[in-house]
Structures are given as C-alpha cells and as structure tokens.
Amino acid sequence: MNDSKTDILQGTLDLIVLKLLHARPANGWDLTQAIQLASQGALSVNYGTLYPALHRLEARGWVSAKWGTTEHNRRARFYALTAAGKRQLATEQESWEKFSKALGLILRPV
C-alpha cells in the first residue's frame, strides 16, 4: 500500500461491513468512520462505494435496514446483521484467512 488512503475492493468491503455490523447496527456515516478507525487510517471508503455495498448486502438478506435517528438528531438508515449475514460472515472470514495465509506463504522471504 502506498502513503495515500487505499480504496477497498468490493468483496473485501462486504466482509468489512459484515464484520463491523456484527458488533452493532450502524448507519453509513458510522461505518465509514469505523473503517478508518479500525484500519488506523489506512483504509477509507466513500459513500458512492459504501451504499451500493449496503444495498447489495440487504438484497442478499445478509443485512436488514430500518430508519432511525442519529445521536445528532438526523434521520438515517441503520443497518444490522441478520442470521444469514452471521453465517455469511463466518464463511467469508474463513475464506479470507485461507487466502491471507496463502499470500503470506508466497510473500515471505526466501
């Protein structure tokens, strides 16, 4: 990765969103902030990328959405992980761990 913030690949973004929603329901703004915080500023996602991902996850039944009010008294959609989303998160985490281990083997010094 370079010095600038890195865009997140679609499949990775799905995994990140599912993981963050596992902790608690959140709105889009909360998710963008959580991604930056959890990655120590290395990753960022814009709304033009995040909202299509949230809609895709909702269409697949992995997240649910409902309107609510933020702590700043603004109307927002809050997304929550469904039971199917929890199962998908487990599947995607397992796949990511296998991929990460394989990549680590390839990249290690010889």
N, CA, C and O atoms as a Tinker XYZ file with bonds, in Angstrom:
   440  protein
     1  N      0.842000   -1.183000    0.000000    73     2
     2  CA     0.000000    0.000000    0.000000    64     1     3
     3  C      0.881000    1.238000    0.000000    63     2     4     5
     4  O      1.980000    1.239000    0.555000    81     3
     5  N      0.386000    2.275000   -0.623000    73     3     6
     6  CA     1.164000    3.494000   -0.663000    64     5     7
     7  C      0.765000    4.414000    0.470000    63     6     8     9
     8  O      0.011000    4.021000    1.361000    81     7
     9  N      1.270000    5.645000    0.439000    73     7    10
    10  CA     1.003000    6.582000    1.522000    64     9    11
    11  C     -0.425000    7.127000    1.527000    63    10    12    13
    12  O     -0.910000    7.571000    2.568000    81    11
    13  N     -1.099000    7.097000    0.386000    73    11    14
    14  CA    -2.463000    7.616000    0.337000    64    13    15
    15  C     -3.439000    6.559000    0.840000    63    14    16    17
    16  O     -3.109000    5.377000    0.936000    81    15
    17  N     -4.632000    7.010000    1.155000    73    15    18
    18  CA    -5.653000    6.059000    1.602000    64    17    19
    19  C     -5.984000    5.096000    0.471000    63    18    20    21
    20  O     -5.980000    5.475000   -0.700000    81    19
    21  N     -6.265000    3.873000    0.823000    73    19    22
    22  CA    -6.485000    2.821000   -0.158000    64    21    23
    23  C     -7.957000    2.564000   -0.365000    63    22    24    25
    24  O     -8.718000    2.467000    0.598000    81    23
    25  N     -8.368000    2.451000   -1.621000    73    23    26
    26  CA    -9.739000    2.062000   -1.914000    64    25    27
    27  C     -9.899000    0.587000   -1.589000    63    26    28    29
    28  O     -8.953000   -0.192000   -1.711000    81    27
    29  N    -11.093000    0.213000   -1.178000    73    27    30
    30  CA   -11.359000   -1.161000   -0.755000    64    29    31
    31  C    -12.021000   -1.925000   -1.901000    63    30    32    33
    32  O    -12.982000   -1.444000   -2.501000    81    31
    33  N    -11.511000   -3.098000   -2.196000    73    31    34
    34  CA   -12.117000   -3.945000   -3.216000    64    33    35
    35  C    -13.508000   -4.385000   -2.772000    63    34    36    37
    36  O    -13.766000   -4.519000   -1.576000    81    35
    37  N    -14.401000   -4.609000   -3.728000    73    35    38
    38  CA   -15.801000   -4.919000   -3.443000    64    37    39
    39  C    -15.964000   -6.091000   -2.480000    63    38    40    41
    40  O    -16.669000   -5.956000   -1.480000    81    39
    41  N    -15.347000   -7.214000   -2.743000    73    39    42
    42  CA   -15.502000   -8.384000   -1.877000    64    41    43
    43  C    -14.970000   -8.147000   -0.485000    63    42    44    45
    44  O    -15.536000   -8.625000    0.498000    81    43
    45  N    -13.884000   -7.410000   -0.403000    73    43    46
    46  CA   -13.311000   -7.084000    0.900000    64    45    47
    47  C    -14.227000   -6.129000    1.656000    63    46    48    49
    48  O    -14.381000   -6.252000    2.872000    81    47
    49  N    -14.826000   -5.193000    0.960000    73    47    50
    50  CA   -15.739000   -4.255000    1.603000    64    49    51
    51  C    -16.929000   -4.999000    2.197000    63    50    52    53
    52  O    -17.358000   -4.683000    3.307000    81    51
    53  N    -17.460000   -5.966000    1.488000    73    51    54
    54  CA   -18.572000   -6.757000    2.026000    64    53    55
    55  C    -18.167000   -7.412000    3.345000    63    54    56    57
    56  O    -18.916000   -7.364000    4.321000    81    55
    57  N    -16.997000   -8.017000    3.372000    73    55    58
    58  CA   -16.503000   -8.669000    4.582000    64    57    59
    59  C    -16.335000   -7.657000    5.718000    63    58    60    61
    60  O    -16.720000   -7.926000    6.856000    81    59
    61  N    -15.766000   -6.508000    5.411000    73    59    62
    62  CA   -15.548000   -5.479000    6.431000    64    61    63
    63  C    -16.885000   -4.997000    6.999000    63    62    64    65
    64  O    -17.036000   -4.873000    8.215000    81    63
    65  N    -17.842000   -4.727000    6.131000    73    63    66
    66  CA   -19.149000   -4.245000    6.588000    64    65    67
    67  C    -19.841000   -5.300000    7.443000    63    66    68    69
    68  O    -20.390000   -4.980000    8.498000    81    67
    69  N    -19.821000   -6.547000    7.001000    73    67    70
    70  CA   -20.432000   -7.617000    7.799000    64    69    71
    71  C    -19.766000   -7.702000    9.169000    63    70    72    73
    72  O    -20.449000   -7.852000   10.182000    81    71
    73  N    -18.458000   -7.609000    9.204000    73    71    74
    74  CA   -17.723000   -7.699000   10.472000    64    73    75
    75  C    -18.082000   -6.536000   11.394000    63    74    76    77
    76  O    -18.314000   -6.737000   12.586000    81    75
    77  N    -18.129000   -5.327000   10.850000    73    75    78
    78  CA   -18.463000   -4.170000   11.681000    64    77    79
    79  C    -19.901000   -4.235000   12.185000    63    78    80    81
    80  O    -20.175000   -3.858000   13.324000    81    79
    81  N    -20.813000   -4.706000   11.353000    73    79    82
    82  CA   -22.213000   -4.818000   11.782000    64    81    83
    83  C    -22.425000   -5.958000   12.766000    63    82    84    85
    84  O    -23.438000   -5.994000   13.465000    81    83
    85  N    -21.479000   -6.889000   12.827000    73    83    86
    86  CA   -21.563000   -7.964000   13.821000    64    85    87
    87  C    -21.495000   -7.382000   15.231000    63    86    88    89
    88  O    -22.112000   -7.902000   16.161000    81    87
    89  N    -20.736000   -6.298000   15.375000    73    87    90
    90  CA   -20.586000   -5.666000   16.686000    64    89    91
    91  C    -21.849000   -4.912000   17.096000    63    90    92    93
    92  O    -22.281000   -4.982000   18.247000    81    91
    93  N    -22.441000   -4.182000   16.128000    73    91    94
    94  CA   -23.643000   -3.401000   16.432000    64    93    95
    95  C    -24.209000   -2.821000   15.147000    63    94    96    97
    96  O    -23.480000   -2.645000   14.171000    81    95
    97  N    -25.503000   -2.523000   15.138000    73    95    98
    98  CA   -26.086000   -1.842000   13.976000    64    97    99
    99  C    -25.429000   -0.475000   13.787000    63    98   100   101
   100  O    -24.964000    0.137000   14.749000    81    99
   101  N    -25.394000   -0.003000   12.544000    73    99   102
   102  CA   -24.757000    1.280000   12.258000    64   101   103
   103  C    -25.352000    1.892000   11.005000    63   102   104   105
   104  O    -25.930000    1.197000   10.169000    81   103
   105  N    -25.200000    3.204000   10.887000    73   103   106
   106  CA   -25.592000    3.882000    9.658000    64   105   107
   107  C    -24.345000    4.048000    8.782000    63   106   108   109
   108  O    -23.238000    3.709000    9.200000    81   107
   109  N    -24.530000    4.567000    7.580000    73   107   110
   110  CA   -23.417000    4.691000    6.644000    64   109   111
   111  C    -22.278000    5.533000    7.168000    63   110   112   113
   112  O    -21.113000    5.162000    7.026000    81   111
   113  N    -22.600000    6.671000    7.776000    73   111   114
   114  CA   -21.548000    7.537000    8.313000    64   113   115
   115  C    -20.749000    6.814000    9.387000    63   114   116   117
   116  O    -19.520000    6.879000    9.401000    81   115
   117  N    -21.450000    6.120000   10.293000    73   115   118
   118  CA   -20.766000    5.359000   11.346000    64   117   119
   119  C    -19.817000    4.318000   10.741000    63   118   120   121
   120  O    -18.704000    4.120000   11.230000    81   119
   121  N    -20.273000    3.657000    9.673000    73   119   122
   122  CA   -19.445000    2.631000    9.042000    64   121   123
   123  C    -18.184000    3.227000    8.418000    63   122   124   125
   124  O    -17.101000    2.657000    8.547000    81   123
   125  N    -18.320000    4.370000    7.742000    73   123   126
   126  CA   -17.125000    4.980000    7.137000    64   125   127
   127  C    -16.122000    5.362000    8.217000    63   126   128   129
   128  O    -14.916000    5.183000    8.044000    81   127
   129  N    -16.614000    5.880000    9.316000    73   127   130
   130  CA   -15.726000    6.259000   10.415000    64   129   131
   131  C    -15.084000    5.027000   11.066000    63   130   132   133
   132  O    -13.900000    5.044000   11.399000    81   131
   133  N    -15.858000    3.978000   11.241000    73   131   134
   134  CA   -15.341000    2.753000   11.859000    64   133   135
   135  C    -14.261000    2.108000   10.995000    63   134   136   137
   136  O    -13.284000    1.575000   11.522000    81   135
   137  N    -14.429000    2.152000    9.675000    73   135   138
   138  CA   -13.420000    1.590000    8.772000    64   137   139
   139  C    -12.112000    2.351000    8.908000    63   138   140   141
   140  O    -11.046000    1.744000    9.007000    81   139
   141  N    -12.186000    3.665000    8.914000    73   139   142
   142  CA   -10.969000    4.463000    9.060000    64   141   143
   143  C    -10.318000    4.227000   10.416000    63   142   144   145
   144  O     -9.098000    4.090000   10.507000    81   143
   145  N    -11.123000    4.182000   11.461000    73   143   146
   146  CA   -10.593000    3.992000   12.811000    64   145   147
   147  C     -9.961000    2.613000   12.976000    63   146   148   149
   148  O     -8.838000    2.493000   13.463000    81   147
   149  N    -10.687000    1.575000   12.567000    73   147   150
   150  CA   -10.192000    0.206000   12.733000    64   149   151
   151  C     -8.932000   -0.051000   11.918000    63   150   152   153
   152  O     -8.080000   -0.843000   12.321000    81   151
   153  N     -8.809000    0.618000   10.770000    73   151   154
   154  CA    -7.623000    0.415000    9.918000    64   153   155
   155  C     -6.526000    1.430000   10.219000    63   154   156   157
   156  O     -5.531000    1.505000    9.498000    81   155
   157  N     -6.706000    2.200000   11.271000    73   155   158
   158  CA    -5.758000    3.244000   11.663000    64   157   159
   159  C     -5.498000    4.211000   10.506000    63   158   160   161
   160  O     -4.371000    4.654000   10.286000    81   159
   161  N     -6.566000    4.526000    9.773000    73   159   162
   162  CA    -6.489000    5.491000    8.692000    64   161   163
   163  C     -5.968000    4.954000    7.374000    63   162   164   165
   164  O     -5.865000    5.702000    6.401000    81   163
   165  N     -5.638000    3.671000    7.324000    73   163   166
   166  CA    -5.081000    3.097000    6.093000    64   165   167
   167  C     -6.151000    2.868000    5.031000    63   166   168   169
   168  O     -5.855000    2.889000    3.836000    81   167
   169  N     -7.392000    2.650000    5.459000    73   167   170
   170  CA    -8.477000    2.381000    4.520000    64   169   171
   171  C     -9.549000    3.446000    4.650000    63   170   172   173
   172  O     -9.849000    3.920000    5.745000    81   171
   173  N    -10.111000    3.808000    3.528000    73   171   174
   174  CA   -11.253000    4.715000    3.544000    64   173   175
   175  C    -12.229000    4.250000    2.478000    63   174   176   177
   176  O    -11.854000    3.597000    1.504000    81   175
   177  N    -13.463000    4.595000    2.682000    73   175   178
   178  CA   -14.498000    4.234000    1.720000    64   177   179
   179  C    -15.418000    5.435000    1.558000    63   178   180   181
   180  O    -15.792000    6.081000    2.537000    81   179
   181  N    -15.774000    5.724000    0.323000    73   179   182
   182  CA   -16.683000    6.848000    0.097000    64   181   183
   183  C    -18.109000    6.320000    0.019000    63   182   184   185
   184  O    -18.339000    5.121000   -0.136000    81   183
   185  N    -19.053000    7.236000    0.127000    73   183   186
   186  CA   -20.460000    6.846000    0.141000    64   185   187
   187  C    -20.900000    6.230000   -1.177000    63   186   188   189
   188  O    -21.797000    5.387000   -1.203000    81   187
   189  N    -20.271000    6.650000   -2.272000    73   187   190
   190  CA   -20.603000    6.092000   -3.585000    64   189   191
   191  C    -20.220000    4.634000   -3.713000    63   190   192   193
   192  O    -20.721000    3.937000   -4.595000    81   191
   193  N    -19.346000    4.167000   -2.854000    73   191   194
   194  CA   -18.951000    2.756000   -2.805000    64   193   195
   195  C    -19.710000    2.026000   -1.697000    63   194   196   197
   196  O    -20.149000    0.891000   -1.880000    81   195
   197  N    -19.857000    2.680000   -0.558000    73   195   198
   198  CA   -20.472000    2.037000    0.607000    64   197   199
   199  C    -21.949000    1.727000    0.399000    63   198   200   201
   200  O    -22.387000    0.608000    0.663000    81   199
   201  N    -22.724000    2.707000   -0.072000    73   199   202
   202  CA   -24.166000    2.484000   -0.161000    64   201   203
   203  C    -24.554000    1.400000   -1.163000    63   202   204   205
   204  O    -25.464000    0.622000   -0.876000    81   203
   205  N    -23.907000    1.313000   -2.322000    73   203   206
   206  CA   -24.217000    0.166000   -3.186000    64   205   207
   207  C    -23.885000   -1.171000   -2.508000    63   206   208   209
   208  O    -24.593000   -2.158000   -2.707000    81   207
   209  N    -22.816000   -1.204000   -1.713000    73   207   210
   210  CA   -22.476000   -2.434000   -0.983000    64   209   211
   211  C    -23.562000   -2.757000    0.041000    63   210   212   213
   212  O    -23.976000   -3.910000    0.161000    81   211
   213  N    -24.020000   -1.759000    0.772000    73   211   214
   214  CA   -25.083000   -1.982000    1.757000    64   213   215
   215  C    -26.369000   -2.467000    1.085000    63   214   216   217
   216  O    -27.045000   -3.359000    1.598000    81   215
   217  N    -26.699000   -1.878000   -0.056000    73   215   218
   218  CA   -27.906000   -2.302000   -0.784000    64   217   219
   219  C    -27.747000   -3.736000   -1.292000    63   218   220   221
   220  O    -28.698000   -4.517000   -1.259000    81   219
   221  N    -26.548000   -4.080000   -1.761000    73   219   222
   222  CA   -26.271000   -5.441000   -2.236000    64   221   223
   223  C    -26.405000   -6.438000   -1.074000    63   222   224   225
   224  O    -27.009000   -7.500000   -1.229000    81   223
   225  N    -25.847000   -6.093000    0.072000    73   223   226
   226  CA   -25.921000   -6.981000    1.239000    64   225   227
   227  C    -27.369000   -7.126000    1.716000    63   226   228   229
   228  O    -27.784000   -8.202000    2.147000    81   227
   229  N    -28.127000   -6.039000    1.635000    73   227   230
   230  CA   -29.541000   -6.102000    2.020000    64   229   231
   231  C    -30.325000   -6.976000    1.041000    63   230   232   233
   232  O    -31.168000   -7.770000    1.457000    81   231
   233  N    -30.051000   -6.834000   -0.254000    73   231   234
   234  CA   -30.749000   -7.641000   -1.271000    64   233   235
   235  C    -30.457000   -9.123000   -1.092000    63   234   236   237
   236  O    -31.307000   -9.959000   -1.397000    81   235
   237  N    -29.281000   -9.458000   -0.608000    73   235   238
   238  CA   -28.904000  -10.853000   -0.373000    64   237   239
   239  C    -29.434000  -11.385000    0.954000    63   238   240   241
   240  O    -29.300000  -12.571000    1.253000    81   239
   241  N    -30.031000  -10.506000    1.742000    73   239   242
   242  CA   -30.596000  -10.932000    3.021000    64   241   243
   243  C    -29.577000  -11.010000    4.137000    63   242   244   245
   244  O    -29.853000  -11.593000    5.186000    81   243
   245  N    -28.403000  -10.434000    3.932000    73   243   246
   246  CA   -27.349000  -10.507000    4.943000    64   245   247
   247  C    -27.399000   -9.366000    5.938000    63   246   248   249
   248  O    -26.859000   -9.472000    7.039000    81   247
   249  N    -28.043000   -8.274000    5.555000    73   247   250
   250  CA   -28.282000   -7.167000    6.481000    64   249   251
   251  C    -29.727000   -6.718000    6.330000    63   250   252   253
   252  O    -30.349000   -6.896000    5.283000    81   251
   253  N    -30.234000   -6.140000    7.386000    73   251   254
   254  CA   -31.553000   -5.519000    7.336000    64   253   255
   255  C    -31.353000   -4.024000    7.579000    63   254   256   257
   256  O    -30.334000   -3.611000    8.133000    81   255
   257  N    -32.314000   -3.230000    7.168000    73   255   258
   258  CA   -32.204000   -1.782000    7.333000    64   257   259
   259  C    -33.512000   -1.215000    7.842000    63   258   260   261
   260  O    -34.592000   -1.671000    7.467000    81   259
   261  N    -33.403000   -0.221000    8.697000    73   259   262
   262  CA   -34.593000    0.492000    9.154000    64   261   263
   263  C    -34.205000    1.943000    9.428000    63   262   264   265
   264  O    -33.062000    2.253000    9.763000    81   263
   265  N    -35.188000    2.808000    9.277000    73   263   266
   266  CA   -34.963000    4.221000    9.518000    64   265   267
   267  C    -34.914000    4.485000   11.008000    63   266   268   269
   268  O    -35.645000    3.877000   11.791000    81   267
   269  N    -34.038000    5.403000   11.385000    73   267   270
   270  CA   -33.914000    5.796000   12.778000    64   269   271
   271  C    -33.329000    7.197000   12.864000    63   270   272   273
   272  O    -33.190000    7.887000   11.854000    81   271
   273  N    -32.993000    7.606000   14.066000    73   271   274
   274  CA   -32.435000    8.927000   14.308000    64   273   275
   275  C    -31.039000    8.790000   14.898000    63   274   276   277
   276  O    -30.816000    8.003000   15.818000    81   275
   277  N    -30.104000    9.563000   14.359000    73   275   278
   278  CA   -28.723000    9.532000   14.850000    64   277   279
   279  C    -28.625000   10.277000   16.172000    63   278   280   281
   280  O    -29.588000   10.902000   16.618000    81   279
   281  N    -27.470000   10.205000   16.784000    73   279   282
   282  CA   -27.255000   10.928000   18.037000    64   281   283
   283  C    -27.290000   12.446000   17.829000    63   282   284   285
   284  O    -27.434000   13.204000   18.788000    81   283
   285  N    -27.157000   12.887000   16.567000    73   283   286
   286  CA   -27.242000   14.310000   16.235000    64   285   287
   287  C    -28.633000   14.684000   15.725000    63   286   288   289
   288  O    -28.820000   15.724000   15.092000    81   287
   289  N    -29.600000   13.821000   16.011000    73   287   290
   290  CA   -30.999000   14.040000   15.681000    64   289   291
   291  C    -31.250000   14.154000   14.172000    63   290   292   293
   292  O    -32.086000   14.939000   13.727000    81   291
   293  N    -30.517000   13.362000   13.405000    73   291   294
   294  CA   -30.731000   13.314000   11.953000    64   293   295
   295  C    -31.316000   11.964000   11.581000    63   294   296   297
   296  O    -31.014000   10.943000   12.200000    81   295
   297  N    -32.144000   11.980000   10.576000    73   295   298
   298  CA   -32.769000   10.749000   10.085000    64   297   299
   299  C    -31.749000    9.981000    9.254000    63   298   300   301
   300  O    -31.083000   10.556000    8.392000    81   299
   301  N    -31.627000    8.679000    9.514000    73   299   302
   302  CA   -30.670000    7.844000    8.783000    64   301   303
   303  C    -31.154000    6.400000    8.783000    63   302   304   305
   304  O    -31.942000    5.987000    9.634000    81   303
   305  N    -30.663000    5.650000    7.808000    73   303   306
   306  CA   -30.943000    4.211000    7.778000    64   305   307
   307  C    -29.883000    3.510000    8.604000    63   306   308   309
   308  O    -28.688000    3.761000    8.446000    81   307
   309  N    -30.325000    2.639000    9.476000    73   307   310
   310  CA   -29.419000    1.852000   10.300000    64   309   311
   311  C    -29.443000    0.416000    9.800000    63   310   312   313
   312  O    -30.509000   -0.158000    9.578000    81   311
   313  N    -28.285000   -0.144000    9.630000    73   311   314
   314  CA   -28.126000   -1.491000    9.093000    64   313   315
   315  C    -27.719000   -2.428000   10.218000    63   314   316   317
   316  O    -26.933000   -2.070000   11.095000    81   315
   317  N    -28.275000   -3.644000   10.175000    73   315   318
   318  CA   -27.987000   -4.658000   11.191000    64   317   319
   319  C    -27.736000   -5.991000   10.496000    63   318   320   321
   320  O    -28.299000   -6.267000    9.436000    81   319
   321  N    -26.902000   -6.793000   11.091000    73   319   322
   322  CA   -26.591000   -8.116000   10.565000    64   321   323
   323  C    -27.754000   -9.067000   10.836000    63   322   324   325
   324  O    -28.294000   -9.088000   11.942000    81   323
   325  N    -28.137000   -9.843000    9.845000    73   323   326
   326  CA   -29.187000  -10.852000   10.007000    64   325   327
   327  C    -28.528000  -12.190000   10.364000    63   326   328   329
   328  O    -27.303000  -12.302000   10.368000    81   327
   329  N    -29.342000  -13.191000   10.658000    73   327   330
   330  CA   -28.809000  -14.529000   10.922000    64   329   331
   331  C    -28.064000  -15.062000    9.700000    63   330   332   333
   332  O    -27.008000  -15.681000    9.829000    81   331
   333  N    -28.620000  -14.817000    8.520000    73   331   334
   334  CA   -27.936000  -15.235000    7.285000    64   333   335
   335  C    -26.625000  -14.475000    7.120000    63   334   336   337
   336  O    -25.640000  -15.026000    6.629000    81   335
   337  N    -26.615000  -13.212000    7.530000    73   335   338
   338  CA   -25.399000  -12.416000    7.470000    64   337   339
   339  C    -24.323000  -12.939000    8.399000    63   338   340   341
   340  O    -23.141000  -12.910000    8.057000    81   339
   341  N    -24.715000  -13.417000    9.563000    73   339   342
   342  CA   -23.750000  -14.010000   10.502000    64   341   343
   343  C    -23.119000  -15.255000    9.896000    63   342   344   345
   344  O    -21.915000  -15.475000   10.028000    81   343
   345  N    -23.935000  -16.072000    9.232000    73   343   346
   346  CA   -23.397000  -17.272000    8.581000    64   345   347
   347  C    -22.460000  -16.881000    7.439000    63   346   348   349
   348  O    -21.402000  -17.485000    7.263000    81   347
   349  N    -22.853000  -15.872000    6.668000    73   347   350
   350  CA   -22.014000  -15.417000    5.565000    64   349   351
   351  C    -20.704000  -14.833000    6.083000    63   350   352   353
   352  O    -19.650000  -15.051000    5.486000    81   351
   353  N    -20.762000  -14.105000    7.173000    73   351   354
   354  CA   -19.552000  -13.550000    7.785000    64   353   355
   355  C    -18.589000  -14.665000    8.150000    63   354   356   357
   356  O    -17.394000  -14.565000    7.871000    81   355
   357  N    -19.083000  -15.714000    8.765000    73   355   358
   358  CA   -18.225000  -16.843000    9.134000    64   357   359
   359  C    -17.587000  -17.471000    7.900000    63   358   360   361
   360  O    -16.397000  -17.786000    7.903000    81   359
   361  N    -18.375000  -17.651000    6.851000    73   359   362
   362  CA   -17.864000  -18.226000    5.598000    64   361   363
   363  C    -16.793000  -17.330000    4.988000    63   362   364   365
   364  O    -15.733000  -17.808000    4.584000    81   363
   365  N    -17.073000  -16.018000    4.921000    73   363   366
   366  CA   -16.123000  -15.086000    4.309000    64   365   367
   367  C    -14.864000  -14.940000    5.146000    63   366   368   369
   368  O    -13.773000  -14.804000    4.591000    81   367
   369  N    -14.988000  -14.966000    6.461000    73   367   370
   370  CA   -13.796000  -14.887000    7.310000    64   369   371
   371  C    -12.896000  -16.102000    7.084000    63   370   372   373
   372  O    -11.676000  -15.972000    6.993000    81   371
   373  N    -13.505000  -17.269000    6.994000    73   371   374
   374  CA   -12.733000  -18.485000    6.756000    64   373   375
   375  C    -12.008000  -18.404000    5.407000    63   374   376   377
   376  O    -10.832000  -18.756000    5.316000    81   375
   377  N    -12.695000  -17.947000    4.371000    73   375   378
   378  CA   -12.078000  -17.809000    3.051000    64   377   379
   379  C    -10.945000  -16.789000    3.096000    63   378   380   381
   380  O     -9.879000  -17.021000    2.526000    81   379
   381  N    -11.169000  -15.661000    3.770000    73   379   382
   382  CA   -10.140000  -14.630000    3.861000    64   381   383
   383  C     -8.911000  -15.154000    4.596000    63   382   384   385
   384  O     -7.784000  -14.884000    4.182000    81   383
   385  N     -9.113000  -15.897000    5.677000    73   383   386
   386  CA    -7.986000  -16.437000    6.436000    64   385   387
   387  C     -7.169000  -17.405000    5.593000    63   386   388   389
   388  O     -5.940000  -17.400000    5.672000    81   387
   389  N     -7.830000  -18.241000    4.784000    73   387   390
   390  CA    -7.113000  -19.148000    3.882000    64   389   391
   391  C     -6.323000  -18.364000    2.846000    63   390   392   393
   392  O     -5.159000  -18.669000    2.589000    81   391
   393  N     -6.958000  -17.346000    2.244000    73   391   394
   394  CA    -6.287000  -16.521000    1.250000    64   393   395
   395  C     -5.104000  -15.781000    1.862000    63   394   396   397
   396  O     -4.021000  -15.738000    1.279000    81   395
   397  N     -5.316000  -15.204000    3.034000    73   395   398
   398  CA    -4.265000  -14.449000    3.710000    64   397   399
   399  C     -3.068000  -15.341000    4.044000    63   398   400   401
   400  O     -1.917000  -14.933000    3.888000    81   399
   401  N     -3.350000  -16.550000    4.501000    73   399   402
   402  CA    -2.274000  -17.490000    4.815000    64   401   403
   403  C     -1.504000  -17.855000    3.544000    63   402   404   405
   404  O     -0.273000  -17.888000    3.555000    81   403
   405  N     -2.213000  -18.127000    2.460000    73   403   406
   406  CA    -1.566000  -18.478000    1.194000    64   405   407
   407  C     -0.706000  -17.316000    0.677000    63   406   408   409
   408  O      0.419000  -17.523000    0.221000    81   407
   409  N     -1.245000  -16.098000    0.753000    73   407   410
   410  CA    -0.495000  -14.932000    0.301000    64   409   411
   411  C      0.744000  -14.723000    1.170000    63   410   412   413
   412  O      1.812000  -14.380000    0.662000    81   411
   413  N      0.600000  -14.927000    2.459000    73   411   414
   414  CA     1.739000  -14.829000    3.368000    64   413   415
   415  C      2.844000  -15.797000    3.010000    63   414   416   417
   416  O      4.023000  -15.455000    3.091000    81   415
   417  N      2.471000  -17.008000    2.613000    73   415   418
   418  CA     3.456000  -18.010000    2.208000    64   417   419
   419  C      4.192000  -17.564000    0.937000    63   418   420   421
   420  O      5.403000  -17.748000    0.808000    81   419
   421  N      3.445000  -16.985000    0.017000    73   419   422
   422  CA     4.045000  -16.526000   -1.231000    64   421   423
   423  C      4.977000  -15.347000   -0.995000    63   422   424   425
   424  O      6.040000  -15.267000   -1.610000    81   423
   425  N      4.599000  -14.446000   -0.127000    73   423   426
   426  CA     5.355000  -13.206000    0.085000    64   425   427
   427  C      6.491000  -13.316000    1.092000    63   426   428   429
   428  O      7.312000  -12.404000    1.190000    81   427
   429  N      6.555000  -14.383000    1.820000    73   427   430
   430  CA     7.616000  -14.476000    2.823000    64   429   431
   431  C      8.980000  -14.529000    2.168000    63   430   432   433
   432  O      9.128000  -15.014000    1.046000    81   431
   433  N      9.974000  -14.028000    2.878000    73   431   434
   434  CA    11.339000  -14.023000    2.310000    64   433   435
   435  C     11.840000  -15.447000    2.061000    63   434   436   437
   436  O     11.536000  -16.371000    2.816000    81   435
   437  N     12.601000  -15.598000    1.002000    73   435   438
   438  CA    13.184000  -16.924000    0.684000    64   437   439
   439  C     14.656000  -16.924000    0.979000    63   438   440
   440  O     15.326000  -17.938000    0.780000    81   439
